[in-house]
Amino acid sequence: MDSTTITLRPPSAIANRLAGQVALITGAAGFIGLETTRRFLQEGARVVLIDLDEEKLARAKTALADISNVEENTLFVRADVTSEPETQAFVDQAVSHFGRLDSVFLSAGLSYSRTSILETDVDLYDKVMAVNCRSAFLGVKHCGRAMKSLGNGGSIILASSASGLRASRGMTAYSMAKFALRGIALTAANELGPYGIRLNTIHPSGVDSPMFESSWPEEERNAMLQNVPLRRWAQPNDIAAVITFLASNDAQYLTGGAYKVDGGSVYN
Ligand SMILES: NC(=O)c1ccc[n+]([C@@H]2O[C@H](COP(=O)([O-])OP(=O)(O)OC[C@H]3O[C@@H](n4cnc5c(N)ncnc54)[C@H](O)[C@@H]3O)[C@@H](O)[C@H]2O)c1
């Protein structure tokens, strides 16, 4: 079947859906994290941006400078999400700076060039599990504690992947880590639901991003696109829009869910 060129519609008008919220985003200087930060700010939230990379954080600050009142509505913190003391410290800092914690998007993650499990070094495995998975455990633990004691409930969104729902040849460690996020989301959703704390995972397939391009060779990406009914990879705002919805009160009866954001990809 021939594909047709279509014109994408612009993102929906901003509806101030996160007015009054304080949000914390890890990996906030990354491709998806930064777009989500922008969207959250435009929707009225105050945002704490966490990232390991100081230079990327500085670039993120410049990139967001066009948003009104951005200085007073943001807090930039360089921290390592795989460290428990650092995670506890940035959650405490977020709460003491802004006085609340309503939404958390745990976006920090690490991928790698496709490699057979037969050739995957255990040090790479450990690193991938730490950045994608240990960080989620620590983030849910400390953000969950803060939300419980603040007493306003909250929404925690975990950045899984299509690789957290299906086989991803050459990405065993990444896939294991992203599958594990379902375990955290489902179990913690059960434990924390009585405090009004919701947990959901999102599962993007390919996002037009450096991470995707460095993980999959162009030829394979082109072949994979034939399995995407919408015949394009996601743009960062496609992902940020879903995260914003899950953070908003419009999603207040959604917890433990797994949301594919993949253009209807046909998995095989
Ligand atoms: N890009 C895609 O195609 C895609 C598809 C599916 C899922 N995802 C997932 O979405 C998330 C975001 O992806 P992205 O494309 O924005 O990636 P990215 O590489 O652009 O951003 C990740 C950010 O995490 C930060 N980070 C890495 N290790 C850290 C640590 N130890 N402590 C704190 N920060 C750390 C990096 O500095 C970077 O800014 C990831 O979890 C990724 O696995 C991405």
The ligand as an ORCA input file, in Angstrom:
! r2SCAN-3c Opt
* xyz 0 1
  N      13.739      8.177     22.368
  C      13.026      7.079     22.124
  O      12.844      6.662     20.960
  C      12.397      6.329     23.275
  C      11.481      5.294     22.984
  C      10.905      4.594     24.049
  C      11.236      4.911     25.346
  N      12.130      5.912     25.601
  C      12.469      6.195     27.002
  O      12.086      7.535     27.291
  C      13.017      8.105     28.225
  C      13.576      9.402     27.663
  O      14.188      9.167     26.393
  P      14.935     10.333     25.603
  O      14.850     10.047     24.158
  O      14.503     11.658     26.128
  O      16.452     10.052     26.066
  P      17.640     11.081     26.274
  O      18.902     10.289     26.217
  O      17.510     12.253     25.340
  O      17.392     11.618     27.754
  C      17.729     10.876     28.894
  C      18.249     11.858     29.948
  O      18.529     11.110     31.129
  C      19.707     11.679     31.714
  N      20.350     10.688     32.571
  C      21.017      9.570     32.189
  N      21.519      8.943     33.269
  C      21.149      9.678     34.343
  C      21.396      9.550     35.741
  N      22.104      8.521     36.238
  N      20.884     10.493     36.578
  C      20.164     11.546     36.071
  N      19.918     11.719     34.761
  C      20.407     10.792     33.908
  C      20.587     12.049     30.511
  O      21.575     13.011     30.848
  C      19.544     12.551     29.516
  O      19.415     13.968     29.581
  C      14.075      7.043     28.482
  O      13.765      6.359     29.673
  C      13.948      6.131     27.287
  O      14.398      4.824     27.566
  C      12.704      6.639     24.591
*
